[in-house]
Amino acid sequence: MATAVCALMLALPVTLLAACSGTELKPFSQYSEYAVKAADDGDSGDAKWAAYLKSHFQKRATDRDCIIAGKAQDDSQLQLVVDLDGSMDSDYEVAVAPHEIRLKARSTEAMLWLQYQFMSSASADDGRFLSADLPPAVVDCKSDTKGSFAFEHRSIYTPTNTNADMMPILGVGNVDFDWGLWGHNLRKVFTDGIPAEATAMVNGKRDAGQFCFSSEALYHAYEQFVVDQYGDGSDGVTTRFAVVPNDNRLVCQCAACKAKGNTPQSATPAVTALIERLARRFPHQMFFTSAYSTTRTAPTHRLPDNVGVMVSAIDMPMAPEASQAKGHEGLEAQIKAWQKCCGRVYVWDYMRNFDDYLTPYPCLHHMQSRLRFYRDLGVKGVFLNGSGYDYAPFDDVQTYVLAQLLINPDVDIEACASRYFASAYPKTGQLLGDYYRKIEEQALHHTLPFYGGIDEALGTWLNAQQFGEFFSTMDRASKQADEAERSKLNRLLTALAFTRLEIMRSQQQAPSRQQIEAMTSLLSHHTAFKDMANYRESDGDLDGYLKQWKDSYPWLDTAGNLLHGANIDAEPKADTHLLTDGKQGFATDYHLGWLITSAPVQRFSVSSGLPSAAVFHVSLLHAPQWHIFAPSSIEVVQGGAVKGKAIITSPTDSRRVRVSISATGLQPGVKTEVIITQTAAAEGRKTMALDEIEITNRQ
């Protein structure tokens, strides 16, 4: 089912669902038939959607004859009147009269959504209809109800929301399905590679890492892409397209871009000029840029009506109250600045811990606050960036509730979640719902990370004992569920084995080998689920993670390590217990076990207890994709004299680096320093990660 939405649909302030009718209907199951008719037989829209309701409602009926067309003849029949009315002052309305329900909508998108709200609502009461595939209804179709969608564009990028037929039923889209081009994907307009003239001029040279937005080649490639793939929109099907620079800070400084107003920091002028040109060429299509990185600054003139902007909310942390979050004032100012020049301001927001997809991330109350914040600012659309096609625990309930919040940010989260769990998990819904409610409550007063490790989860919403009890109880309960429910629970248990392993890895005391084997064995079954190959956004394949458990067992054999458990000083100050605790980090994760330092030169000092000859072993992480680099050198210094030194050649791949330095002529009782000098190859972001410093007797 196509999910392209009407670009010109207006977004009105949300109206709370309200039951205000005194009309009583019998339970749906007590009506012998449902009679479906158009509000106006002469109106093609009414006739089309009446036929649609009859056909699709009938497909769900075990007794197809109970759905008829035409006017109801007596009180044993429930009359369903379908009314598509573009002049309505709300997006949808349910009007109830004796033995009659009138379904009214302002647009085809709202009508489709409303009809499935009715079908889901009716099937919950009437056993003649099958609706296991439908999300639970949130509209009370037995009472007078009206409302408007808070945002004209609603998009959720999660693995649950990848069924094109279900998206309009749920009331949300997915950018991979309902945008012609989105995000940092501009390269896709070129079918035969990117010509040099379309690349940016940086420091006097062409740089393939960025585009020249004044390039004729770029314009014509984009123009042809729109024509070939989507047409000019004159057929009434409007598509959204993004015109966004690559995700870096490079800005073209060619003569044409500079003449438009580009600076070394801002690409807004040239990007805006290209968007306006495309908007004029295709007045029936829509083009969006991003307020992000080099295009944060808004233009100073009014843009065409079919131009919009996606404002990134990455700098506003996931705080309990959006209006109190650090960075909210900057985001608000940015939104208002773009609203002065642009009729459609959307927000690109985030709803996951992108460094850990598999540990539960209870964000619904936080997201409700953010969505209210955007609604009150007059934002027209919201794109929620989740884990894409990668599995995340509780993603199904979160996607369902977030879809309701995008329609109405004031819905009752607990009621929505409970409704979903009861519908999707008949046997274990109460267990799942109770646990999920607990972690949401525990997260209520904490800021959640967009990029965080297990320590942050354990310090806020994740209670290790509570989680372990939930895991064990769910494991037992899953064995009593039917096949469909058990399949979903097996997937959930497999994913949560990762969290159990991370909790183990966070503990100072090593768990038993049997416990580790049980969880690594369970997690290894992730291969049975095609959406569970990764646990994080970047470089997070689960097979690599499991390999780390075999190759880098966290708890070291500390026998012979003279530094184990010792206190060492650091300059600049740092959490040095990580270097002597006998635990090593994984090369797949910089969060747990690693001491992160951005100092160009980091010094560690040991006061006493060393032999005259010793070997210093330093474990490091080299991971350029995370802007973490192995240092250039490590020196052992005592009394100003260098007693040992290692020059490090940075590895070309991501891996643990273990450096050993022999030091001789050490004086007992004299302060000894380990001096680590950062590499110059870090391009301004000088970051190192260390996990252990060991000292052994020189043999």
Summary of the structure (lengths in Angstrom):
residues: 699
radius of gyration: 29.8
end to end distance: 72.4
largest distance: 105.6
contacts: 2310
relative contact order: 0.07
helix: 34%
strand: 21%
